[in-house]
């Protein structure tokens, strides 16, 4: 496996851990301010699915000895798009961005054009491209197919929960 692929794996894990640290910091602050969490069990299943996807894709990539080729480069570009969108969405949501579904007492509806153009940009512009890109970069085709099917279950539940909470909380949603 080319060393650039190993660097990619390490960087992808480091980026996810860094963003998880931001989420944990925001969650602690939100809880201290009286925020309410919704769908905790779905959040756990999403976290498990995300970690499992990364580990399975990494293992499959190592077993396949993923080459640096056109598929890998396309995968990296897709992954990079998802990673940038994670940063963008987390910045737009600011202190209320977490990997959990939390509503602050003073929560304001974010009306940035990105949220009007794409419903749930964190899922459709970050998570799905991130996972697809990660798997393609590592030539983890089995993980890509099976993992996305498995991931779709808690993600669909999360989107439904989020839709319900947002409609109940914000008349303008």
VEXMIVEX-917107 format. One record per atom (N, C-alpha, C): residue in one letter; x, y, z. Coordinates in steps of 0.02 Angstrom, whole numbers, plus 50000, padded with zeros to 5 digits. Example, Ala and Ser with C-alpha at 12.3 -4.5 7.8 and 13.67 -1.06 7.14 Angstrom:
<atoms>
A506604971650390A506154977550390A506604983550390S506424988850354S506844994750357S506455000250394
</atoms>
This chain:
<atoms>
X500434994150000X500005000050000X500455006250000X500315010949955X500715017049953X500685020850019X501235023950037X501265027650101X500755033350102X500585036050044X500095041550042X499415039050066X499255032750053X498625029850077X498635029250153X499195027250181X499265026950254X499185033850285X499495038850254X499435045750277X498705047850274X498355046050221X497645047650214X497245044650272X497355038350287X496995034950341X497105038550407X497735039850423X497905043250486X497595050250488X497635053950433X497345060650431X496595060550438X496265055750406X495535055150411X495315053750483X495665049150516X495505047650586X495645053750629X496205057050618X496385062950659X495865068450650X495635069550589X495135074750576X494485073050611X494275066850607X493655064750640X493715065550716X494285063650745X494375064450817X494385071850837X494685076050795X494685083250810X493985086050809X493585084050759X492895086450756X492465083550812X492625077450833X492275074550890X492425078550953X493035080850960X493215084951018X492805091451018X492705094450960X492295100450955X491585098850976X491325093250951X490645091150969X490575090151044X491045086851074X491015085451146X491045092051186X491475096551165X491505103151198X490845106851193X490555106851133X489905110151123X489355106751163X489365100151164X488855096351202X488885098051276X489485098251304X489555099851375X489285106751391X489445111451348X489195118351358X488435118551352X488175115151301X487445115151291X487085111951351X487355106451375X487035103051433X487055107651494X487615111151504X487675115751561X487165121451556X486985123151495X486495128551483X485785125951479X485685119451492X485005116651495X484725114051429X485155112551381X484915109851317X484605103051327X484175101051280X483845094551282X484115090351225X484275084051242X484485079251190X483885075051169X483845073751105X483325069551077X483655063551042X483325057851044X483555052051006X484245049451026X484365048951091X485025046851114X485215039851089X484725035351086X484895028551063X485085028650988X484755032750949X484935033250878X485635036350871X485795041150913X486475044050912X486995038750925X486855034350974X487335028850988X487415024350927X486845022550895X486885018150836X487245021550778X487145027950770X487505031550718X488255031550732X488445032650794X489155032550812X489455025650800X489095020550820X489345013750810X489415012350735X488915014250696X488935013150623X489515016950591X489635023050615X490175027150586X490855024050600X490965022150663X491595019050682X491685012450645X491155008450643X491195001950609X491355002850534X491055007850503X491185009150432X491925010850422X492185015450463X492885017350457X493345011350468X493215007450520X493645001750535X493604996450480X492994995050456X492914990050403X493254992350339X493154998650320X493465001250259X494225001250265X494475003050323X495205002950334X495474995850328X495144991050361X495364984050357X495334981550286X494784982950252X494714980650183X495244983850138X495384990250149X495904993550110X496584990550122X496724988750184X497374985650200X497414978750168X496884974950172X496874968250142X496954968650066X496604973450036X496644974249962X497294977549940X497674980149988X498274983949972X498094989549922X497634993749944X497344998949902X497875002949864X497825002849799X498315006649759X498105013949754X498565018049734X498415025049719X498275025449644X497635025349626X497435025249556X496865030149546X496545029949489X495995034649473X495415033949522X495235027749540X494685026649588X494865029749655X495475028649677X495695031349741X495715039049740X495915041849685X495945049249680X495245052149680X494785049049642X494085051349642X493795050749713X493945045149746X493715044149814X493985049549861X494625051249853X494925056349895X494595063049884X494445064749821X494115071149807X493425071349839X493055065849834X492395065449865X492465065949941X492955062349970X493075062750042X493235069950062X493685073150025X493895079950041X493295084750040X492855083949990X492245087949988X491845087050053X491745080750073X491365079350134X491705082350196X492365081850199X492735084550256X492675092150259X492715095350202X492625102650200X491915104550221X491435100750197X490735102250216X490615101250290X490945096350321X490895095550394X491125101850428X491685104550406X491945110650435X491465116450424X491205117050364X490745122550347X490115122150390X489805116250392X489185115450430X489315116650504X489855114150530X490005115150601X490105122550617X490415126150571X490515133350581X489845137150576X489425135250528X488775138550521X488335137450582X488355131350609X487945129850669X488275132350733X488925133450731X489275136150789X489205131950851X489035135150906X489025131850971X488495126450977X488015126150931X487495121050935X487655114850893X488235114850858X488415109050819X488695103550864X488375097850861X488625091850895X488455085850851X488735080050868X488545074050832X487895071250860X487635074350911X487005072250941X486455077150920X485845075150930X485275079450915X485095083150979X485335089350984X485235093351044X484935100151024X484475102351066X484165108851056X484295113051118X484615118751108X484765123251163X484135127051183X484125129451244X483555133451267X483455139651224X484015142551203X483985148651162X484135147151088X484015141151069X484175138851001X483825143150949X484205145550902X483935149450847X483975145350783X483465145650742X483465142050678X483985145150632X484435141050606X484945143450560X484635143950491X484655149850462X484325151050398X484815152550342X485435150650352X485935151550300X485695148250235X485855151150178X485625148350114X485795140850105X486355138650132X486525131550126X485985127150155X485695129250212X485175125350245X484505125850209X484425131050168X483825131650127X483895127750063X484495127350036X484615123749973X484635116149983X484935113950039X485015106750052X484745105250121X484225101250123X483955099150187X484465094350218X484665095650279X485145091550315X485835091150281X486155096850271X486805096850237X487335092750274X487285092250340X487775088350377X487755080950356X487165078550339X487105071450319X487255070550245X486965074950203X487005073850131X487625077050099X487915082050130X488515085150102X489145083350141X489065080750201X489645078750241X489685071150248X489225068250286X489305061250305X489305056550245X488815057050203X488785052350147X489395053150100X489575059150078X490185059750037X490815057450075X490845058850139X491425056750179X491495049150177X490945045650191X490975038350193X491105035350124X490765037950074X490865035450005X491585036749983X491825042749995X492505044549976X493025040450013X492925039350077X493395035450117X493435028350089X492865025250077X492855018450051X493165018049981X493005022649938X493285022549870X494045023549871X494275028149913X494995029349917X495365022849936X495045018849979X495365012650003X495145006549963X494765007549910X494525001949870X494124996949913X493764999649961X493374995550008X492664994949981X492594991249927X491964990849891X491424986949930X491624981849965X491144978050006X490884982550062X491334985950096X491134990550149X490694996050121X490854998550062X490455003850031X489735001650024X489624995749996X488934993449983X488594991350048X488894986850085X488584984250146X488554989750199X489094993350206X489124998550257X488615004050247X488515006250185X488025011450173X487315009050185X487175002850169X486505000050183X486384999950258X486884997650295X486814997350368X486765004450396X487185009050373X487185015850397X486535019450382X486215017650328X485595020950308X485035020050359X485055014650398X484525013450446X484525018650502X485075019350541X485055024450593X485045031550564X485335032650505X485325039250476X484605041350457X484225036750430X483525038150414X483135039750477X483255035850530X482915037150594X483115044050620X483745045750616X483985052350640X483655057950601X483625057350536X483325062650496X482585063450514X482235058050523X481525058450543X481455061750611X481885059950659X481855063050725X482005070450720X482515072150683X482705079150677X482145083250644X481835080550592X481275083950560X480715085250610X480545080250650X480005080950698X480175086250751X480775085850779X480985090650831X480995097750802X481275098550743X481325105250715X480635108050699X480185104050672X479505106450659X479145108450722X479235104550775X478905106150839X479205112450871X479845113450863X480185118950897X480165125550858X480185125150791X480245131150751X479675131550701X479255136450709X478685137350662X478925138750591X479505141950584X479765143650518X480125137850483X480175132150516X480535126550487X480145123350432
</atoms>
